[in-house]
């Protein structure tokens, strides 16, 4: 070797490609992970040329004390001056770097603590099969990681902060002495070992390494379940129901939690694992993180500009396992939803202040029965989506219901009865409004926890409910089949009529609040006619018609002028 004058053996290895370059690969201890593997496989001599401070050590000769970068430049200069450089060619090379600051990784030799995982590969694969993965395809990432393990789990780190290893080393023979479990936690740098070394020596050096982050966070399931502190609770809760995390740490947090639980507890740590995606910067390349930042639209800026609920709305818009580019447009849509919820609550407060609903009234209108039917359907859909850990689908079905059915139609239909106090139709509208608003808040609460809590405390906490919406009961899903076909059919008619009148006004340049003298709804089905007659106030309210008539006549859906009013035919 030039510069140092060392001789190196030439060995054969299937990993060296005869087609690449000279066919000979220079192996140093260490340049990269392949060098480490070859050093171990061929029992090569070890020359530690880089120290823990990132500077060259004594074997580097005249380059000792230089940083790696400085030494690289100095060696190249020496090679050029000695005539060993024949040519230079620019190449593209893959270099492993630290994920946070892109510093190139250098391998050095140190003494570390490990947990054996290679010998348990098949058991760990089997544990992965015991867990339900959401979304299911994420299980493949776990399997791929376990199947391709090349090293045991190194659990020690050279940091200042962390959980210390309760170990001392005998100064005479080097044997470790471990603290007694009853004395834990123990910091060996401030405590003495519990006993002399078996060799009889009494001088010790404490272990100064601390545990890897994952060595302790992998105990999260046991810790939150009350292991060692609340045995009765622990036996009820462990294994936990669900563990949420992002996809890039399947190989760390998920894997190491399974390792710990398998070895120490003989089980999986949780029955379900919910994998989320990344929030990405607008250019779509880098993930949003504390070290990488958030690009021109950082989440912190969006929080101050739009609110936490609005940012959560964006975060919940991508399903499990899917990355999502941070979008100010979507966050603004979340802020608009928050504002609309607040406005609907403000409108409802004048009718629900101090209101305690009783049994379902017998005087429900057609619009009441339709919106309560839709509410039951949405509760079922959202509940099943949450049970499948699809929070995005649950949000979407609830949001569509709120914008289209509640604020877009029902409130307009119910206004006349809500303002017209003193009769049973008013009480039916109040009853329906209370159920719709409260249930909608509960469906939104997991995604929009702050505005739903504020509205709940203002409208519902003082009338017999829990003090927080987040400790109230989830809306009940109606599993018993109910014959709702008539309510659904009548509801469709109500929506069709409302839509036809809006088009009619729009085509004539009228405001949606413009009054009409007369509205005729022509229906063909006697049952529909009868049901619609209970909704005359609803149609009058949503269309602003002074007179509403339901007539049984066959007619296609159309908007026709009838005298100085409007007739709507419903087929």
Secondary structure, DSSP 8 states (H G I E B T S, - for coil): -TTT---------TTS-TTSTTS-----TTSSHHHHHHHHHHT------B-TTSBB-GGGGGGTTSBHHHHHHHHHHHHHHTT-------------B-TTT--B---------EE--GGGHHHHHHHHHHSEEESGGGHHHHHHHHHT--S-EE-EE--SSS-B--EEEETTT--EEE--GGG-S--TTTS--SS--TTS---EEE---EE-HHHHHTTHHHHHTTTTT-HHHHHHH-SEEEEEEEGGGIIIIIHHHHHHHHHHHSS-SEEEEEEE--EE-TTSSSB-BTTTB-TTS-HHHHHHHH-HHHHHHHHTTS-TT--EE--HHHHHHHHHHHHHHHHHHHHHHHHHTT----S--TT--HHHHHHHHHHHHHHHHHHHHHHTT-HHHHHHHHHHIIIIIIIIIIHHHHHHHHHS-SSHHHHHHHHHHHHHHHHHHHHHHTTSHHHHHHHHHHHTTTTTS-SSGGGS-------S----HHHHHHHHHHHHHHHHHHHHHHHTT--TT--EEEEEEEES-HHHHHHHGGGHHHHHHHHTEEEEEEEE----SEEEEETTEEEEE--
